[in-house]
Amino acid sequence: MSGMDMSNTPSLVILREFYSMIGVEAVIGAAIVFLLWLGLRSDQPRVRRPEMSARRWLRWGFGVLWILDGLLQMQPGMSTGFVPNYLVPLMNGQPSGLNRLMEVGIILFASHPLFWDTLSGWLQITIGGLMIGGYDTVWERIGLWISIFWSIVVWVMGEGLGNLLVPGNNTWLAGTPGSVVFYGLAAALLLQPEAFWESGRVRLVMSRLMAGLWLLMGLLQWLPADGYWHGATLAGPVLAMAEMAQPAVLSHPLYVTARILTAHGPVANALIGGVMLVLAVGWWLRRDWAVWLTVVWVFLTWWLAQDFGVFGGTATDPNSGLPVMILVLTAVYGVARALPKTTDRDLAPVRYFPGVSPDTQDQKGLKDR
């Protein structure tokens, strides 16, 4: 989910220390990666397996998102504004048990904010780099497992379970159930064996997941206890995003949306919840129109409600809209397709790593396709 507006402007001294730490961590990290590469490399070549278009789209899409998130984590405003302007407000309205758990994370982060902020930024960039550049090697699997672990940590400590348990703020318009959930889901799908992708089962799995997502979001939108039938509550998350520090050309459409939601609360909420419930039915029945209606719906809400998720100086990710669009298009490409026939000339030799030795049976199977 995106961050709050930044009120604390870091001093030049803090900024100098902030960027010095980024540089030092970059040098140390590069040295560690180089030493690991030397230790794991081998002169014995192996071949890269052809990759399904759906898997490649998912791997590249979320790899780029992780790198983007890492760069957002290194914004100047993060050095002083991340804890007070993003993490602390997330605790409002959370159940007491989750509140205490989040408080532990905030205390840890606040003890050395520059160190933890830059370290988490580099970690996310590393995850993205491993996903993009490590295809069909042990590096990719390492990146995917780190992605799942870090997604859980961020979802609990940094997103408060996506505000699912906070009435009045647990709406898709605000980014619930939290963008990092979809990062972990993508990593879990990418860890599935080759047969899973070749069979086209990814589209069935995605259909069920999308149906569950929109059913949950539609029910939360219509739940009377959450208060979205009142225009002011419905427009609250949109108005908060409109007030971020950003160009007027971006904030103006959000102010217009907030005014419409405030003036026509019951009708607007009925329409918003209804669209998501229709999407749930369409995905469950695996109708093609549900895919394209989802793309349109997600883009409009990502723009007019979630504000693209990257503005304000303490935004940590592009919110839930963009990850969901990548997952939806993965479902589109996830139709079972025969892999192209390959020859030895088509298979690029790469280094292999211990535990990932060539499999002659797999190579023979590829040639027979």
C-alpha positions as CSV (number, residue, x, y, z in Angstrom):
1,M,0.0,0.0,0.0
2,S,1.2,3.5,-0.7
3,G,2.6,5.8,1.9
4,M,1.4,8.8,3.8
5,D,2.4,12.4,3.0
6,M,5.9,13.4,4.2
7,S,6.0,16.1,6.8
8,N,9.6,15.7,8.1
9,T,12.1,17.1,5.7
10,P,15.5,15.5,6.3
11,S,18.5,17.8,6.9
12,L,21.6,17.8,4.7
13,V,23.5,16.0,7.3
14,I,21.0,13.1,7.5
15,L,20.8,13.0,3.7
16,R,24.6,12.7,3.5
17,E,24.6,9.9,6.0
18,F,21.7,8.3,4.2
19,Y,23.3,8.2,0.8
20,S,26.7,7.2,2.3
21,M,25.1,4.2,3.8
22,I,23.5,3.3,0.5
23,G,26.9,3.4,-1.1
24,V,28.6,1.4,1.6
25,E,25.9,-1.3,1.5
26,A,26.1,-1.5,-2.3
27,V,29.9,-2.1,-2.2
28,I,29.5,-4.8,0.6
29,G,26.6,-6.4,-1.2
30,A,28.4,-6.5,-4.5
31,A,31.4,-8.1,-2.9
32,I,29.3,-10.8,-1.2
33,V,27.5,-11.6,-4.5
34,F,30.8,-11.8,-6.3
35,L,32.2,-14.2,-3.7
36,L,29.1,-16.4,-3.9
37,W,29.3,-16.5,-7.6
38,L,32.9,-17.6,-7.5
39,G,32.0,-20.3,-5.0
40,L,29.0,-21.6,-6.9
41,R,30.1,-21.3,-10.6
42,S,31.2,-24.4,-12.5
43,D,32.9,-25.0,-15.9
44,Q,30.4,-27.7,-16.7
45,P,27.8,-26.1,-19.0
46,R,24.1,-26.8,-18.9
47,V,21.1,-25.6,-21.0
48,R,18.3,-23.2,-20.2
49,R,14.9,-24.7,-20.6
50,P,12.4,-22.9,-22.8
51,E,10.0,-20.8,-20.7
52,M,6.2,-20.4,-21.0
53,S,5.1,-16.9,-22.0
54,A,2.9,-16.7,-18.9
55,R,5.7,-17.6,-16.6
56,R,8.1,-15.2,-18.3
57,W,5.6,-12.4,-18.0
58,L,5.0,-13.1,-14.3
59,R,8.8,-13.4,-13.5
60,W,9.7,-10.2,-15.3
61,G,6.7,-8.2,-14.1
62,F,7.2,-8.9,-10.4
63,G,11.0,-8.7,-10.8
64,V,10.7,-5.2,-12.0
65,L,8.2,-4.4,-9.3
66,W,10.6,-5.5,-6.6
67,I,13.3,-3.3,-8.1
68,L,10.9,-0.3,-8.2
69,D,9.9,-0.9,-4.6
70,G,13.6,-1.0,-3.6
71,L,14.2,2.3,-5.3
72,L,11.1,3.8,-3.6
73,Q,12.4,2.7,-0.3
74,M,15.6,4.8,-0.9
75,Q,13.7,8.1,-1.4
76,P,15.1,11.0,0.6
77,G,11.9,11.3,2.6
78,M,12.3,7.8,3.9
79,S,15.3,8.8,6.0
80,T,13.1,10.7,8.5
81,G,9.5,10.2,7.4
82,F,9.0,6.5,7.0
83,V,8.3,5.6,10.6
84,P,6.2,8.6,11.7
85,N,4.4,9.2,8.4
86,Y,3.8,5.6,7.2
87,L,4.3,2.9,9.8
88,V,2.8,4.7,12.9
89,P,-0.5,5.7,11.2
90,L,-0.9,2.1,10.0
91,M,-1.4,1.1,13.6
92,N,-4.7,3.1,13.9
93,G,-7.7,0.8,14.3
94,Q,-5.7,-2.5,14.2
95,P,-6.6,-5.3,16.7
96,S,-4.6,-5.2,19.9
97,G,-2.5,-8.3,19.1
98,L,-1.5,-7.1,15.6
99,N,-0.9,-3.7,17.1
100,R,1.6,-5.1,19.5
101,L,3.3,-7.1,16.8
102,M,3.6,-4.0,14.5
103,E,5.0,-2.0,17.5
104,V,7.9,-4.4,17.8
105,G,8.8,-3.9,14.2
106,I,8.5,-0.1,14.5
107,I,10.7,0.0,17.5
108,L,13.3,-2.1,15.7
109,F,13.1,0.0,12.6
110,A,13.2,3.3,14.5
111,S,16.3,2.2,16.5
112,H,18.5,2.5,13.3
113,P,16.2,4.0,10.6
114,L,18.8,4.7,8.0
115,F,20.4,1.3,8.2
116,W,17.1,-0.7,8.1
117,D,15.6,1.5,5.4
118,T,18.6,1.2,3.0
119,L,19.0,-2.5,3.8
120,S,15.4,-3.2,3.0
121,G,15.8,-1.2,-0.2
122,W,18.8,-3.3,-1.3
123,L,17.1,-6.5,-0.3
124,Q,14.1,-5.7,-2.6
125,I,16.4,-4.8,-5.5
126,T,18.3,-8.0,-5.0
127,I,15.1,-10.1,-5.1
128,G,14.1,-8.4,-8.4
129,G,17.5,-8.9,-9.9
130,L,17.6,-12.6,-8.9
131,M,14.1,-13.1,-10.4
132,I,15.0,-11.4,-13.7
133,G,18.6,-12.6,-14.2
134,G,18.6,-16.0,-12.5
135,Y,16.1,-17.9,-14.7
136,D,16.5,-21.7,-14.4
137,T,19.3,-21.5,-11.9
138,V,19.5,-21.8,-8.1
139,W,19.7,-18.0,-7.9
140,E,16.1,-17.7,-9.1
141,R,14.8,-20.1,-6.5
142,I,16.8,-18.3,-3.8
143,G,15.2,-15.0,-4.9
144,L,11.7,-16.5,-4.9
145,W,12.0,-18.0,-1.4
146,I,13.3,-14.6,-0.1
147,S,10.4,-13.0,-1.9
148,I,7.9,-15.1,0.0
149,F,9.6,-14.6,3.3
150,W,9.9,-10.8,2.9
151,S,6.3,-10.6,1.6
152,I,5.1,-12.1,4.9
153,V,7.2,-9.8,7.0
154,V,6.1,-6.7,5.1
155,W,2.4,-7.7,5.0
156,V,2.3,-8.1,8.8
157,M,4.7,-5.4,9.9
158,G,4.6,-2.9,7.1
159,E,1.0,-3.2,5.8
160,G,-0.9,-4.3,8.9
161,L,-2.4,-7.2,7.0
162,G,-3.4,-4.8,4.3
163,N,-5.9,-3.1,6.7
164,L,-8.2,-6.0,6.3
165,L,-9.2,-5.7,9.9
166,V,-9.7,-1.9,10.0
167,P,-13.3,-0.9,9.2
168,G,-13.5,2.2,7.1
169,N,-10.1,1.6,5.5
170,N,-10.4,-2.1,4.3
171,T,-11.5,-1.2,0.8
172,W,-10.0,-2.0,-2.6
173,L,-10.0,1.8,-3.2
174,A,-7.3,2.0,-0.5
175,G,-5.3,-1.0,-1.8
176,T,-6.7,-3.7,0.5
177,P,-5.7,-6.6,0.9
178,G,-2.2,-5.1,0.4
179,S,0.1,-5.2,-2.6
180,V,2.8,-7.4,-1.1
181,V,0.3,-10.3,-0.9
182,F,0.4,-10.5,-4.7
183,Y,4.2,-10.5,-4.7
184,G,4.2,-13.5,-2.4
185,L,1.6,-15.2,-4.6
186,A,3.6,-14.6,-7.7
187,A,6.7,-16.1,-6.1
188,A,4.7,-19.2,-5.1
189,L,3.4,-19.7,-8.6
190,L,6.9,-19.3,-10.1
191,L,8.2,-22.0,-7.8
192,Q,5.8,-24.5,-9.3
193,P,7.2,-27.2,-11.6
194,E,7.4,-26.9,-15.3
195,A,4.5,-29.3,-15.8
196,F,2.2,-26.9,-13.9
197,W,2.9,-24.2,-16.5
198,E,2.9,-26.4,-19.5
199,S,-0.5,-27.9,-18.6
200,G,-2.2,-24.4,-18.4
201,R,-3.3,-25.0,-14.8
202,V,-2.0,-21.6,-14.0
203,R,-5.1,-20.1,-15.6
204,L,-7.5,-22.2,-13.4
205,V,-5.6,-21.3,-10.3
206,M,-5.6,-17.7,-11.2
207,S,-9.4,-17.8,-11.9
208,R,-10.1,-19.2,-8.5
209,L,-7.8,-16.7,-6.8
210,M,-9.3,-13.7,-8.6
211,A,-12.8,-14.9,-7.8
212,G,-11.9,-15.1,-4.1
213,L,-10.3,-11.7,-4.2
214,W,-13.2,-9.9,-5.8
215,L,-15.8,-11.8,-3.6
216,L,-13.9,-10.6,-0.5
217,M,-13.5,-7.1,-1.7
218,G,-17.2,-6.8,-2.8
219,L,-18.5,-8.2,0.5
220,L,-16.3,-5.8,2.5
221,Q,-17.5,-2.9,0.4
222,W,-21.1,-3.7,1.1
223,L,-20.7,-4.7,4.8
224,P,-22.7,-2.1,6.7
225,A,-20.3,-2.1,9.7
226,D,-17.5,-0.8,7.5
227,G,-19.4,2.4,6.8
228,Y,-18.9,2.7,3.0
229,W,-22.6,3.5,2.5
230,H,-21.8,6.9,3.8
231,G,-20.3,9.2,1.2
232,A,-17.6,10.7,3.5
233,T,-16.3,7.3,4.6
234,L,-16.3,6.0,1.0
235,A,-14.4,9.0,-0.2
236,G,-11.9,9.1,2.6
237,P,-9.2,6.9,1.1
238,V,-9.4,8.7,-2.2
239,L,-9.2,12.1,-0.6
240,A,-6.2,11.0,1.4
241,M,-4.4,10.1,-1.8
242,A,-5.4,13.3,-3.5
243,E,-3.7,15.3,-0.8
244,M,-0.3,13.7,-1.5
245,A,2.5,15.9,-2.7
246,Q,2.2,15.6,-6.4
247,P,1.4,17.6,-9.6
248,A,-2.1,19.1,-9.8
249,V,-2.8,17.2,-13.1
250,L,-2.6,14.0,-11.0
251,S,-4.4,15.2,-7.9
252,H,-7.3,16.9,-9.7
253,P,-9.0,13.7,-11.0
254,L,-8.9,12.3,-7.4
255,Y,-10.5,15.4,-6.0
256,V,-13.3,15.0,-8.6
257,T,-13.7,11.3,-7.7
258,A,-13.8,12.1,-4.0
259,R,-16.5,14.8,-4.5
260,I,-18.7,12.4,-6.6
261,L,-18.3,9.6,-3.9
262,T,-19.2,12.1,-1.1
263,A,-22.3,13.4,-2.9
264,H,-23.6,10.0,-4.1
265,G,-22.4,7.6,-1.4
266,P,-25.1,4.9,-1.4
267,V,-25.4,4.7,-5.2
268,A,-21.6,4.8,-5.7
269,N,-21.0,2.1,-3.1
270,A,-23.7,-0.1,-4.5
271,L,-22.0,0.2,-8.0
272,I,-18.5,-0.3,-6.7
273,G,-19.4,-3.4,-4.6
274,G,-21.6,-4.7,-7.4
275,V,-18.8,-4.5,-10.0
276,M,-16.5,-6.5,-7.8
277,L,-19.1,-9.2,-7.1
278,V,-19.8,-9.5,-10.8
279,L,-16.1,-9.9,-11.4
280,A,-16.0,-12.7,-8.8
281,V,-18.8,-14.6,-10.6
282,G,-17.1,-14.0,-14.0
283,W,-13.8,-15.3,-12.8
284,W,-15.3,-18.4,-11.1
285,L,-17.2,-19.3,-14.3
286,R,-14.0,-18.5,-16.3
287,R,-15.6,-16.1,-18.7
288,D,-13.3,-14.1,-21.0
289,W,-15.2,-10.9,-20.4
290,A,-14.2,-11.1,-16.7
291,V,-10.5,-10.8,-17.7
292,W,-10.9,-7.6,-19.7
293,L,-13.5,-6.1,-17.3
294,T,-10.9,-6.6,-14.5
295,V,-8.2,-4.9,-16.5
296,V,-10.4,-1.8,-17.0
297,W,-11.7,-1.8,-13.4
298,V,-8.3,-2.2,-11.9
299,F,-6.7,0.4,-14.0
300,L,-9.5,3.0,-13.3
301,T,-9.3,2.4,-9.5
302,W,-5.5,2.3,-9.6
303,W,-5.6,5.7,-11.2
304,L,-8.7,7.4,-9.6
305,A,-8.5,5.9,-6.1
306,Q,-5.0,4.5,-5.4
307,D,-3.2,7.4,-7.2
308,F,-0.7,4.9,-8.8
309,G,0.7,4.5,-5.3
310,V,4.1,6.1,-5.8
311,F,3.6,9.7,-4.7
312,G,4.1,11.5,-1.4
313,G,7.8,10.9,-0.6
314,T,7.1,7.8,1.6
315,A,5.4,5.5,-0.8
316,T,6.8,2.0,-0.7
317,D,5.2,0.4,-3.8
318,P,2.7,1.2,-6.6
319,N,-0.2,-0.1,-4.5
320,S,-2.3,-3.1,-5.4
321,G,-3.6,-2.1,-8.8
322,L,-0.4,-2.8,-10.9
323,P,0.4,-6.2,-9.3
324,V,-3.1,-7.4,-9.9
325,M,-3.0,-6.3,-13.5
326,I,0.2,-8.3,-14.0
327,L,-1.5,-11.4,-12.4
328,V,-4.5,-11.0,-14.7
329,L,-2.4,-10.8,-17.8
330,T,-0.6,-13.9,-16.6
331,A,-3.9,-15.7,-16.6
332,V,-4.5,-14.5,-20.2
333,Y,-1.1,-15.9,-21.3
334,G,-1.6,-19.0,-19.1
335,V,-3.6,-21.0,-21.7
336,A,-1.8,-24.3,-22.4
337,R,0.5,-24.0,-25.4
338,A,3.0,-26.4,-26.8
339,L,6.5,-25.2,-26.4
340,P,8.4,-24.6,-29.7
341,K,10.5,-27.4,-30.9
342,T,14.1,-26.9,-30.0
343,T,17.5,-28.2,-31.1
344,D,20.8,-28.2,-29.4
345,R,21.7,-25.0,-31.3
346,D,18.6,-23.2,-29.8
347,L,19.6,-24.0,-26.2
348,A,22.0,-21.4,-24.8
349,P,24.8,-22.9,-22.6
350,V,25.0,-21.4,-19.2
351,R,26.9,-22.1,-16.0
352,Y,25.3,-24.5,-13.6
353,F,25.5,-24.6,-9.8
354,P,25.8,-27.5,-7.3
355,G,22.5,-29.2,-6.9
356,V,21.3,-28.1,-10.3
357,S,23.2,-30.5,-12.5
358,P,22.1,-31.2,-16.1
359,D,19.3,-33.7,-16.5
360,T,19.8,-35.7,-19.6
361,Q,16.3,-37.0,-19.5
362,D,14.9,-33.5,-19.5
363,Q,17.1,-32.5,-22.4
364,K,15.9,-35.6,-24.4
365,G,12.3,-34.6,-23.6
366,L,12.9,-31.1,-24.9
367,K,14.3,-32.4,-28.2
368,D,11.3,-34.7,-28.7
369,R,8.7,-31.9,-28.4
